[in-house]
Amino acid sequence: MDKVTQVRLQSMMQMSDKVRANDLLKLLEHFKDKIKVLSLDCFDTLIWRKTASPKDVFFDLQQRHFFQSMGFNASLRISAEGKSRQLSALKGKGGEVKLKDIYADGFHELTQEQINDLVKDELLSEKNACFAFPPVIELLKAARKTGIKVIIVSDTYFEEYQLKEMLSFFLPKDALEIIDKIFCSCEVGRSKTSGIFYDVIQYTRCSPEQILHIGDNPVADYLMPKAFKINAFHFIHQDDCIKDLIRLQDTAAKIIDPSINSVKPLYSPFRCVFSLQSFSKTNPEKFIGYASLGPIMYSFAHFLCNEVTKLKEKNKNPKVLFLMRDAYLPSMACETYLGSEIGKRVRISRFASYAASFMTPDDIDSYLIEIGATNRFHDVARQLLLPEKVYDPIIRVAEHSKNPASEFMKLIRRKDIVKIILAKSEQYRSRLIKHLDKQVGLEKGSTLVLVDLGYSGTAQRRLTPVFKALGIDVVGRYLLSLRVPGWEANRCGLIDPSWCDDNAMLTIVFYITLLEQLCTSNERSVIDYDENGDAIYSDIIMGDQQHQKLINIQSSCIQFVKDAIEFFRLANMTLSNDMLRQTAMTELCRMIFLPTEWELDYLKTFQAEMNLGTTDILRVFDPEQGLLGLRKRGMFYMEKPSKLTRTNYPAELRTAGIEFVLSLIAQHRFGLDLKLKDMVLRKEPIQVMFQQGTEVYKTPTEAVATHDGFFSVWLPANLKTFILLGERYEWIQIESAEFITMDAFVNQNEAQNTMDAFNFINFDQIENKGNNLYKLTSSTSSISFNPIPSANANEYVFRIVYRPIIKRADHIANPSETIQSQQMGVQASHSIC
């Protein structure tokens, strides 16, 4: 339905003509003395599907035996229906068709037996996808108690006997017996929009005012019966924000898993639960916790409980350990799902896992290889448990060497230093084991089940040798488990390589920090244990405001788990593992890459502690800084997390424009080799003069478009330079002028390697009008800067970012002008991430 039609419908419909699921019984109570017949729509009113749309059923259908044996697929089934309806309209039958007609008209070579087999397959797929909606079942029963007759009116290609067969599969026997008559448009020969309600009135022998019709289509189930003076109410499934959520999930699903709506259906099994709730802008934590986080945690809890049951059946004596802090919310979800405690919350951080794992020199080497070349020597030394008096001299020597990182690694591997590390780790390991024994009671022959959000399973990987020495097995059960060597033997995840490809999982994991912050407990990170095995925490803790928001979000999440359990019990409805896996993956992708305005506004103050014994606290995202980064560098402003960067760049790109975030997700998901020069072809030719001693020479260069109409110019920082902007512009807006180290510029780690250059630039025939606006009073107006005052000036780049406001009237650009950039040989070969 287009936007204009929606607006017209809204203007025609009164608020009192809409009904939500929770108000159906109240509506019947209001009309019980005025009506004799309750008329109900079938699909999406009495019967709902677990799929996102009706066409998704066809992607299940294409997996079935007869459908596959004939080489049919969902697309052929959809086009066959269109062809059959056109043929029906051509013959004057109003476009109404039966299911058998669709196959007969769409595939002329089929025998009657084959058509019957295909019809059976399709009915099986519908039965697999559908369920009866509990609030409407209660409405049926309430109608019977008051003596009101119930009929079903459906625009469908199913015949009455087929719908009855389907309804008998879903409805309790007493509810099925309540239904007096089913009107199927394919049998009546008229749809709701072409007059089927005339037949309804004739059959019931009631006046229109004695009939109440309820259905989900605003035209077919509201305007049309209203035209016959029937009491009609539009059945509203969800608030607009939830409709947007489901629509964005559809987009996210098809990007993260291209086989959806090609090979398999898109599931949306939780929208029925959402229909029983109201959401508003004044309660964003409910939207985030209930509608977004809730389905993910429900799916994870379902998976975990099943996995623990399997381990028990194999006599593995599982002891479930939820690794705090990130496994806090999963532990609550599991307790809610199971109705009792399934495991213990233990304090094992990544820092603790590494610290306890240094049993041999090879363990130290493997850690050093993992972290790679780094200049964060203090953090690494603390992780290796070295005392300050030991690591201070090492760091001083390393910092004064030609290659500090390499020298540091070399010194750390000295035999005397390795001996200290191994001894300290042995002591640390003893304290950690005491902590776990105190929490769960370690037993030889038992299996520790480490539960976490996951990824590469650092704690499991580093601690498995520790517990193997004690005769204890270790397995991992994660929300998302990446592929690592031998993963099949001892770990799995709700999302894992058994069904999901590596690129899809890495696309999510790259920006997973937001989910971690939503799942965490409000306690500090563990850095050690005392002699009694009690955890010792760091001094870093998140602010009270973030903590309060977390409480509200997590409370809504757990409420969803409770509500979902109850709804599926009432609906006698089961969800397959495949369905839950797809749903969790889809919502994770949407949450990260396609957040709504409500989510962005509510979460924009969130921070993340980096753990690993550091004191780093990062903003999760910052829309204003993201916009500034886009203006300076386009999409290539995104850097790996550091003290001055953020962790969830997609949220910043979402604020700037959906085209940016779609480019980012595509680059991750499909491994696209996109360079800076590929992103935009808009450039502005600029003349520049360089002065070296008494020699001055003029050369053309290019300003490259970034974002919001801004352009960026890069120039060497070791010469006196004049940028002749007056030739092209009368007014400009300057966003920034900076010196950047060459290495940082090329390798995209500018955040900690940039210096403001405004104090070094001069304006000639340019007037500052305030708010970064500048008037260029002459065609010879220029901006100049002196070489950066550094002995290593050759290692710097100067960049100015500006936006043209008014171009000079007498400037005529040459369309055929091709200018070769003189950017010091710096190649624009950055990739997006």
N, C-alpha and C positions, 0 to 999 in steps of 0.2 A: 504494500500500500504506500503510495507516494505521500510526501509531506503535506501537500495541499489537501488531499483527501482526509488525512488524519485531522488537520485543523478543522475542516468542515464537520467531520463527525463529532469532534469534541464540542463544537459550538452547538450541535444539535442534541447532544446527550447531556442530561442533567446528572449531577453527582449522585442523586438518589436512584438513578437508573443503572448504577454499577454495583456489583456485589463481589465481595471477597469470600474465600473459602470459609473463613471463620464465622461469616455472617449468614450462611445459607439457611441454617435452621431458624434464625431470627426472621429471615425473609418469609419462610414458609409459615411461621407463626402469625405474621402480619396478614397473610393472604388466606389462611386456612378456612375462614368463614365466607370467603368471596369467590373461591375457585372450586372446580370439580376435577380439573385435570392439571397435572404437572407434566410439562413437556421439557425434555432434556436433550441437549445435543449429546452425541456419543463421544467422538474422539476429542481429547483435550478438555473434556468436561466429566463424563462418567469414566471413560478410559483414557489413561495417559500413557505415553511411551517413555521408555528409558533413554531414547535417542534424542538428539538435539532438534531434529525435524523429521517429518514423515518420510522424506526421501531417503533418510539414513537407513531405514529398514531394508531398502533395496540392496544395500552394500552387504548386509547379512545374507540376503536372499541369493546373491551371486556366489556365495560360498556353498550353497546347498546342491545336492547331488544332481537332480534333474536339470536345474538351471545351468550348472557347470557342464554337464554332459552335452548340452546343446550349444555351448559356446556363447551363451548369453551373459550380459553383465548389467549393472545398474543403469548405465546410460541408455542401453537398448530398451530396457524396461520402461524408462521414463519417456523416451521418444515414441515408443509403441502406444502409450496411453494418449499422448498428444495426437497422434495420427488417428487413433480410434475415435477420439472426441470430435475431431474435425470431420470425420466421415459421418458420425452421428448427426452433427449439425447440418451437413450437406444433405442428408436424407430427411431433414425436418424433424429430427427426434430430440432437438434441444441440446445436444452435446452430452447427454447422459449415457453412460456405458456400464456394462457389467464386467467383472474381472475376466470372465471367459472371453468376452468380446475383445478386450485389450490384446490378449494373446492371439486370438483368431485374426483380428484386423492387422496386427503388427507383424505377424509371422505367418504368412499364407501357407507355407509348406507343412505346418504342424498338423498332425492327426488329432482326432478328438481325444484319444487316450493320452497323447503328449500334453494337450491343453489341460486335461484333468490333473495330470501329475504336476504341472507347473502351478496350477491353482492351489493344490495341496501344499506345495513348497512355500508359496507365499503366505498361506494361512499359518503355517508353522512359524515362519519368520515373524509375523505379527504377534502370534502368541508368545514368542520368545521376547519380544520388545515391549509388550503392553502389560499394564496392571490396572486394577480398579482403584479409583481415587477414594480413600476412606471417607472424607467429608461428604462426598456425594452419595456414598453407600448409606451413611447415616441419614441423609436427606430422603432417600428412598424409603427407609424404614419409618421415618417420621411421617411421611405421606401416607403410608399404609395405616398407621395408627389413627389418623384423622379421616380415613375413608376416601382419600383423594386418589383418583386413578392416575397411573404413571405411564407415559408413552415416551419413546425415543424417536427423535427426528434427526436423520443423518444425511449429509451430502456425501455419498460414498459409492464406490463401484462394487462393494460387497452386497450380496443379496441377503434377505432377512434371515434365511436359514444359516448362512455363513456367520452373520453377526451374532445370532443366537448361540452358535457353536463356540464362538470366541468368548461371549459373555459368560457362558457356562463354565469356561475354563478359569475365569477370574473371579466371578461373583459368588458369594455364598448362596447356597440353594434358596434360602428364604428371601434373599434380595432379588434373585433372578425371577422368582415367582411373582414378584410385585409388578413386574413390567407387563403391561396389558398388550401393547402393540409396538412394533418397530417399523417406522417409515424409512425406507431406503430410496434415495432419489433415483437410483438406477432402475428400480422396479416401478416407481410411480411415474417416471418419465419427466419429472420436474425437480429442480433443485430448490433450495430455500429462496433464492433470489428470483426464481421464475414461477413461483406459485404453489409450492408444496403445502404451505400453510392453509390453503383453501381445502386441500384434501384432509388435512388434520381436523379442520372445523367440521367438515362433512361427516367424518368418521365418528368423532366424539359426540356429535349432535348437541353441542354446547354453544352458547353464545361466545364470541371471542373474549368477552370480559370475564368468562369463567375458566379461562385457560391462562396458565403462567408458564412462560418459556424462559429457559436459562441456557446460555451457551457462550462460547469464548470469542466468536467472530462478531465484530461490531456491526457489520453489514448484514450478514446472513442470519445472525441470531438476535439482533436487536432491531435494526431499521426495518427489516422485512416483516417480522411478526407484528411490529408496531403499525405497519401499513395496513394490516388486517385487524387492527384494534385489539390485538392480543396483548396482555400484560407481558412485557419483555424486559429482561435484565441482562446486561453485558457482564459475563463472568470474567473478572480480572485475575489473571494468574499472579503477576508480580508488579511491584512498583517499577517505575521507569528506570531507576538506577540498576535494578537487578536485570531488567531487559538489556540494558547496555552491557552489563557484566557478561551475560550469556552470549551476546553478539560478539564481544571482544574475545571471549574464549574460543568462539568459532574461528576467528582470524588467527589467534595464537596457535590453535590446534593444527590448522592446515599448514602453517609454516614449520612448526617443530616436528610434525609428522606428515609428510606429503602423501603418505598412503591413505590418509583419511579422505573420505569422499572420492577415493580412486579404487582402493582395495577393500577398505573396511569403513564401518559407520563411525560417526562422531556421537559419543554418548554424552548425555547430560542428566544423570540419574538423580541429582540433588535439587533440581529446580522445583520438584514437587514439595520438598521440605521448605524451600524459600517461600512458597505460596502461602504458607500459614503465618508469615511474619510481615510486619511493616517496617520500612526503612526510611530514614529521613536524613537531611543534611546536618541536622542538629545532633545526630548520633553516629558519627563516622566510625567509631570503634566497633559498633555492632556490624556495620557493613564489612569492615576489615576482618574482624574476628569470626563472625558467623558465616558470611557468604563467601569469603575468600580463604581464610585459614582453616575454617571448620571442615570443609570437605577433604582438604589435604590431610589433616590430622585424623579424621575418621578413617580414611583409606589406609593410613600408616598403622593405626591401631588394629584394624582388621587384619592386615598383613602380619604384624608382630604376633598377635595372639595365635594365628594359625601356625606360624613358624615355631613358636614355643610348644604348641601341641604336637607338631611333627617330631621335635627333638625328644619329647617325653615318650612318644610311641616307640622311638628307637633306643630307649633306656639310656639316654645321654645325661640324665640328672642335671638339667639346665639350671643355672643360676643367672638370672637376668640382671644386668647392671646397666642402668641408665646413666650415661656419662654426663655429669653436670659440667657446664651449665646449659648447653644447647638442647639436651634431651629432657629438659624440665617439662615443657609442654607435651611432648610425646608420652612421657610417663603419666601425666594427668589424663591424657586422652585414653591411654590403655586401661587405666583404673576405671574410668567411666564406662568404657566399652565392655570390659569384663565384669564390672561390678565388684571387683576386689583387687587387692594388690597383686601385681604380677612379678614385680622385681623391686630392687632397691636403687635409690639414687645415690651414686657414689661420686666422690670428688676426684676426678682424674682429668686434668687439663692436658693440652698438647705439651706444655712445658714439663709437666710431671712425667708424661710418657717418655719423652726424650731423656729426661734426667735419670730415670730408673733403668734405662736400656743399655748403658755403656758397660757391657760385660767383657768385651775384648777390644783390642785396638781396631779391629775391622768395624766394630759398631761406631767408633768415633769417626773413622774414615767415611762410612756410609752417611753419617749426619753431615759432615763437611761437604760431601758431594751434593747432598740434597739442597743445602742452602746456597751453594755456588759461591762465586766471587762476590764478596760484600765488604763494605767499609764500616758496618755496624759491629765493630770489634767488641765493644763492651757487652752488647746483648748476647753475642755468641759465647763470650767467655763466661757470662753468668749461666747460660744454658748448659755449658760444660762443667758447671759447679766449681769453677776455679775461684779461689779466694782473691780478693782485690790486690793483696800484696804480691800475689803471683802473676796476675794478668796485667797489672799496670806497667811493669817493665817491658813485657812482651808487646803491648800496644804502642809504647813509646818508640821502641825499635822499629816496629812495622810501619808506623806513620812517617818515619824519616827515611825509609828505604825507597828505592826507585819504583818498586811495584808493591805497595802496602798490602793489598789483599793476598798476594802470593806469599809474601814474607810472613804474614800473620799465620797462614795455614802451615807453613813450614815450621814455625816456632811452636805452634800448638802440638805438632806431631813429634816433638822431642820426647825421648824416652822418659825423662824425669817428669814432664808435664802429663804425658799419657798415664803414668803411674798414679799421679794425683787424681786425675779424672776418674780412673777405674775405681780407686779406693772411695772417693766421694760418692760415686754412683752406687757402689755396693751398700753403703750406709743408707743412701736415699731409698734404694730398692727395698731394703729391710723395713723401713718405715711405711712405704706404700703397701707392702704386703700385709703389714699389721693393720693398716686402715681397712683393707678389703676383708681381711679375716674377721675384723670387728663388725663389719657391715653385713656380710653374707655367710660367713663361716666357710672358709676354703677347705675343700676335701679332695684328696687324691682320687682321680677317676671321674671327677665332675667336669662339667663344661660351662665355662663362663661365656655368657651371651652378651657381648658388648653392643649396646643400643645407642645410636647417635644419628644425627642427620646424615653423616657419612662422608662421601666422596672417596678419598684414597685410603681411609681407615688408618690414620697415623697411629692411634693408640693401640689398635689391634696388631699392626705390623711391628711396632717397636716392643710390645710387651709379650707377644706370643712366645719368644724364646725364654723369657723370664718364668712364665708359668709352665711351660713344657718341662723345665727342669724340676718342677714340683709335681709332675704327673697330672697336670690339669690342662685340658684342651681349651682353646679359645676360638670362638666363632664370632662373626660380626653380622648384625642385622641392622640395615640402614634404610633411611628414606631414599637416598640415592647413592648407589655404589658404582664407582667408576671401574673400568677394566684395569686390573693390575695382574702381573704374572701369577697364575694359579688361583685366580679369584674363585673359580667354581668350587674349590675344595673346602673353603672355610668361610665364605661370606656370600651374602646376597642382599638385594634391596627391593623395596617396592618398585623402584626404577633402577634397572640394572642392565648389563649387556645381554642378558638372556632374551631380551625382546626389543631393546632400545639401542640405537647406534651411538657410537662414541661422540660424534659431533653434536648430536642433540643434547646429550648429557653435559658435555663441556660448555655448551651455550648457556645452560642454566647455572652451572657451578661457578662460572666466571663472575657472576654478579649475585651470589647466593647470600651475601652478608645481610641483606634486609630480612630474609627468612630467619636467619640465625638470631637476629635481634628481636624478632617477634616470638621466638620459641624459648628464649633464655630466661633464667631465673634472676632475680635481683640480688645476686650475691657476687662477691668478688672472685677473681680467678685464683685457683689453687697454685701455690708456688712450692709448698713443702708440707711435711707432716711432723708432728712432734713425736716424742718417744712412745706415746700411748696410741699413736695412729690417728690422732685427730688432725683435721686439715688446718693448714696455716695459709692465710689468704694474702693477696697483694693489697696495696693501699688504694687501688683504683676502683671506683664505683660510679655507676651512672647516676645522673641527677634524679631528684624526686619527681620532676615533671614527666620524664620518660618512664619512670617506674609506674606512676599512676596510670599513664596511658597503656602500659603493658598489662596491668591488672585488668583494666576494662576490656582490652582486646582478647586476652586469654580467657576471661570469664565468658565472653560471648562465644568464643571457640568451643569451650567445653559444653555450653548450652546447646550449641548445634549438634554435638556428638550425642547428647541425651535425646534431643528431639528427633534426630535421624534414626536412632535405635527404635524409638517408640513408633515413628511413622512406618518404618519397614516391617515392624511387627504387626501393626494394624493392616497393612497392605499385603501381608504374607509375601513379601517381596525379598528376593535375594539378588545381590550384586556380585558379578563374577570378578575374579582377580584382574582379568584383562580390562574390564570396565573401570575398576577403581584405579588401576595403574594409569590408564589413559587420562582419566579425570584429574588425577593429582599432577601429572606431567603438564597437562594443558593449563591448569590454573597456576602452577608455578611459573610457566612461561608468561602468562598474562599478567600476573602480579609483578613480575620483574620488568617486562618490556612494555606493557600496555596498561599501566595503572590509571585509575580514574582521577578526576580532579579532586574528589573527596579524599582519596588516599594520599595523594601528593601533598595536599595542604595539611593533613593531620600528621604525617610522618616526616615532614621536612626538617624537624629539629632533632631527629634521632641521631645518636652517635654510636660508634662501635669501638670496643676495646680490642686491640690486635692480639692480646695474649702473648704467649711465648716469652714471658718474663719481661716484656718491654713496658713502657709507660705510655705508648702511643694510643691516643683516642682520636678517631677520625669521624668526620661528618659522613653519614651514609650517602646523602646527596644534598646539593645546594643549587636550587634552580637559578639563582642570580649569578653565582660563579660559573655555572654551566653556560649561561647566556654570554657572559664575558669571554669564556673560553672559545665559544663558537665564533664570536666576533673577531677574536684574535687569530684563531688557527683553523676555523671550520671544524669538521668532525674530528680532526686529528689532535684536538686538545686533550683527549682522554689519555691518562697515564696510569701506570701501575700504582697501586696504593702506596702512599708514603705519608709522612707527617703532614704534608701540605696538600694532599689530594683527597678524593672521596672514593667510595667503594661501589656505588650504584649509579654509574653514568647513564644507563637507560632512562632512569627517572628524570634526569636533567634534559635529555633529548626529547622525552615525551612532552615536557613543558614547552619546548621550543617548536615542536612540530612533529607529527606522526611520521613524516617522510624520513626524518633522521633516524628514528628508532627502528623503522622497518629496514633501512639500509644496514644498520648495525646488526640486527638479528639475522639478516640474510648473510652478511659477511661471516658471522660466527657459524651459523647453521650449515652453510654450504661451502665454507672455506673459500670464499671469493677473494681473488687476488686484486683488491682495489687499492689504487695508489692515490696520492693527493691530486695528481694531475687529472685523474679520471672523474673526480667528484664534481667539478664545475669548469665550464669553458669560458666563463665571462672574465675578461681581463681589461685593464685600462693601461694604454701605453703612457709611460712617464719618461721624461727626460731628466737625467742626473749628471751633475758635474763633480768630478773628483779632482782634488788638488794634492799634489805630492811635491813638496818644496815649492819651486817657482813654476812648475809645470801644471797646467790645467787641461783636462780633456773632458769632452761631453760624450755621453753614451746613452742609448735608449734602454729601458728596462720595462718590466710589467708589474702592475699591481694586480694581485689575484683576489677575486671575490671570495669572501668568507661567509658572512651571514648578516641578515638584516640590512643589506645594502652596503656593508663595510668592505673595504679592500685592505690587503696587507702587502707591504713592500719590504723585502729583505735586502740588506746591503752590507758590505764589509765594514767593520768597525775600526779599521786601522788607518783610514785616510780622512782628511777634511772633505766633507761631502755636502753638496747642495742638491736638494730635491726641488725641481722646478715645477711646482704644482700650479703656479699662477697661469701657465700656458693653457691649462685645461679647465680650471675652476675659478669661480668667483666666491663661493662659500663652501666650506667643508666643516665636518665635525671630527675631531680627533679623539679616538678612544684610548690609545696608549702609545707610548714610545719607550722601547726597552733595549737593553743590551743583554744578549744571551750567549752563554758559552757555546762554541761550535759543536762540541761533543753532545751537549744537552739538546741543541737544536736538531741535530741529525737523529739522535736516538730517542727523541720524544720524552725527555725527563726534565722539562723546563722549570717545573714548579719550584725547585730548590736551587736553580742555577740562573736566575733572571734578576736584573737590576734595572730599576726605573731610570730612564734616560732623559726625562724632561728637563732636568737641571743642566744637561749638556747640549740642548738644542737652542738655536737662535731663530727668530722670526724676522724676515726682511720684507717690508711692505705688507705685513699681515697684522690685522687688528683682532685682539681677543675680545669677543663680545659676550663672554660668559657662557656657562653651561657647556663648555668644550666646543663652542661654536667660534669659527674664525672667518673673518672677511679678508679675502685676498684682493688688495686694492689695485693691483696691476698685473699685467700678463707676465711680468718679470718677478712676481712675488715668489719667495722660496723659503724653504726650511733647511737649515744647515746644522751640522753637528761636527764637533771636533773629535779626533780619534780618542777612543776610550783611554783614560789615564792608567794604563797597565803595561807592565813589561811584556805581557803576552797578548797584546792587542790583536794579533793575527788570529787568535783563537776565539774571537768574539764575532757575533753577528748583531747588526742593528736592525730592529724591526719597528716600523710605524704602522699603525692601523687607523684608517680614516674612512669617513663616509662622505661622498660627494653630495652636496645639498643643491647648489646651482652651478651648472657648467657655464664656462665663459662663452658669451654669445658669438664672438668672432672666431671661436675654435671650430674648425671643420675637420672631423676625423676622416682619414683615408681608409675606406672599407678594405682595401687590399693590403693594408699595412701589416706586415708580418715582422714581429720584433723578436729577436733571439735574446733570451734573458741572460744578463751578465751577473748572475747571482753567485759569484766567487766559485763557480763549479759545484755548488751545493746541489745535489740531485734530490728532487722531490720524490723520494721513493718510500716515504712513510706508508705503512698500512694502517688501517683504521684503528686497530687495537694494538 
